[in-house]
Amino acid sequence: MTLQPERVRDMFDRISPSYDRMNLLMSMGRDGCWRRLGVRASGAQPGDAALDVCCGTGDFAVELRRAVGPSGRVVGLDFSPQMLEMARRKSSAVEWLQGDALALPFADGEFAAACVGFGVRNLSDHRRGFAEMARVVRPGGRVVCLEMSTPPAPIRPFSQLWTDRGVPVLGRIVAHDPEAYRYLPESVHRFPAAPELAEVMRDAGLVDVGYRRLMMGVVALHVGTVPG
């Protein structure tokens, strides 16, 4: 199932009320820990400006806000107005902005770091998404991507059983939206594996790109640096 950007936005608008609950269930309670690891990998320091792209309901941005402290600045950007409405309830200290991840409305080098959590797979052009994040991060700053990945062969059948069967059932019960949670597992299958995604990041202009597998390789944390 391939959806146009407008239909993807509408889908995320629909599932926004149950999005956090579904993330908690789909990750078996680990999603918060993964975001904290991502913030740590970003190198964001007190007083820095940081960006959360495809911010959804804002959990990554809220973690970044804690890292940069009261003297820092955090912007959360998403294309779904209903997701942003949910995010605004979590923090008034984050700048929430509706926008396009493929055409970020920021100046070159405006941020010390940019993060994206489980959002790149929904972009129509992965390389362009990373290139835009690299553009708005200052030289020496980091771009962090937390995303689903293809796990090692021994556990792949169990992972696919969960994403292909378990997740749609949860979506029907919790989110009352089976279409959305059929689309999300299929988007994971179309997404590059961790080594290929690292190459996409390098092709977008990032250097020193590396990744760490989480949850037995089902999730990967990628980090790249903007060249000086």
N, C-alpha and C positions, 0 to 999 in steps of 0.2 A: 504494500500500500504506500503510494507516494502522494503527499499532499502539497498543494501550493502554499506559499507563505501566508496568504490570507486565511486559509483554512487551518493552518497550524496555529496561527494567532487565535482564531476563534476557539480552537480546541483547548488551548491553554486558558483562555478566559473561562470556559465552561468548568474545567477541573480545578480552578484556583481554590475554591473553598476546602477541597479535600487533598490538595497537593502535598502539604506537609505531612499529613497522616500517611499518605501513600508512600512518600519517601522513607519515612520511618519504618514502615512495614517491608518495603522492597529491599532496603539495605540491612534489615534485621537489626535496626537500632544503631548502625555504625556511621550514618551520614554526617552527624555532627562532628565525630572524631576526624573524619576525612577532611572536612572543611577546615578544622583547626590545623591539621597538617599542611593544608594548602596555604593558609595564611602564614604559617611559619616559613614555608618554602619561598613565599613571595619576598621575604626580607623587609616587609613594611615595618617602619620604625615610628616612634612617637613624633608627631609633627609632619609626617609624610602625607601626600595626596595619593589615594588609591582608588582603583576603579573595579567594580564588579559588573562584568558584561553578561547579558542574558541572566539577570539577577533573580528572575522568578519572584518568589515570595521573600527574598532578601536575606536569607540566613548567612550567605557568604559575606555580604556587605556588612552585616551586624558584627560578624567576627573581625572583619577588617577595621571596623570602627573601634573595637576594643584595642586592637594593635596600635593604631595611630594616635589614640588618646584624644583628649579634648582640644588639643592644638592642631590636630590633623584634619584632613578632609577626605570624605568617602562619597563616591557617587555610585549609585546602583542604576543600571540602564536595562530596560527590557522593552519588547515590542507589544506586550500584552497589558492593556490598562487594568484589567481585573487582577492580574498578578501583582502589579504595582500597588493597587489598592490594599491588598493583603500585606504587602511589605511595609507600607506607610504605618500600619498599626503596630509594627514592631519597633520602629525607631523614628524619632523626629530629628535625630542628629545626622542622618544620612540624607544626601540629596537624591531624591528618586526622580528619574527622568525616563520618559517614553522615547524610544529611538531605535535606530537600525544598527545592529552590530557590524554590518558590512559598510557602513558610512558613519563612523562615530563623529558626533558633533563637538569635537574637542581639538585643541591646538596640538601641534607636534610637541612631544616631550612634556605634556602637561602633568603626567602622573609618575610617581616613583615605582608603581607596580600595577599590573592588571591581572585579574583573576576571572576565570569562567568555570562554572560548575555544572556539568551535565547539560550544556547548552550548545556546544559546537556541533554536535550531531544533527541539530535542527537547522543549521545554516545551509543555504544552497551552495556556498563556496567556502570550504574550510580554509583554504590558503588565504583567501582575501580577509576572512575573519581574523586570522592570526596576524596578517600584515597590518591591519587596522590597529590591533592592540599594540603591536610593536611600534607603530607610528606615534601613538599618543603616550608611550612610556619613554622616559628620558634615557640617554645612553647609560649603560650599566644597570638599568632597572630590569626587573624580571616579569615575564609573562607566565602565568600558572594555569594549567588546564587539568581539571578533575573530571574524568569521563569513564564511562563503561568501556570495557575492552574484551578482546577474545581471550578467554582463559587457556591455560595449558591443556593439552589433549586429554589427560586422565580425568579431569573434572568437567570437560566441556559438555558431555551429555547431561550431567546433572544441572549445570548452569542453564543450558538451553531449555530443559524441562521447566525450570523455575520461570525463566523469562517468557517462554512461549505459552505455557499453560497456567502456571501459578499467578503471574502478574495480571493477565486478563481477567481471571476469576476475581482477584482482589479488586480490580478496577470496576467490575460489575457490582460487587458487594459494597465497597467503600465509596467509590466515586460515582456509581450509577452511570458509568460512561464506558461501555465495553469497546467502543470504536477507538477512543483515545488510548486505551491500554493494550489494544492490538497494534496500533501504530508505533508506540514507543519501543516495544521489543523488536519490531521489524526495523526500526531506525538503528538500533544497536547492531543488528546483523549486517547492515549496509555500511557501518562505520569502519574506518581503518583500524587494524590491530595496532597495539602500542608502538612497535618499531616503525610501522608505516606512518603513524601520526607524528612521530618524532621527525621523520623526513619532511612531512608537510610543514612543520614548524620551521625547520631549517630553510626550506624553500621560500618561506615567507620572510626570511631575513634574520631569524634568531640564531644565536650561537650558543655553544656549550649546552646543547639540548640534551636532557636526560629524563629518564622516567623511573618510577617506582611502582611495582605492582602491589595492590592492596586486595584484601579479601580473596586470597588464593588466585589472584590474577584477574578476577572479574572486573575490578576497577583499576585504573592506572592514574597516577599523578605525574603529569609532565611539567617540566620547568625549562624555560629558555631565557636567555639574556639578550637584551638589546645591545648591539655592538656599539662601542665607544668611538 
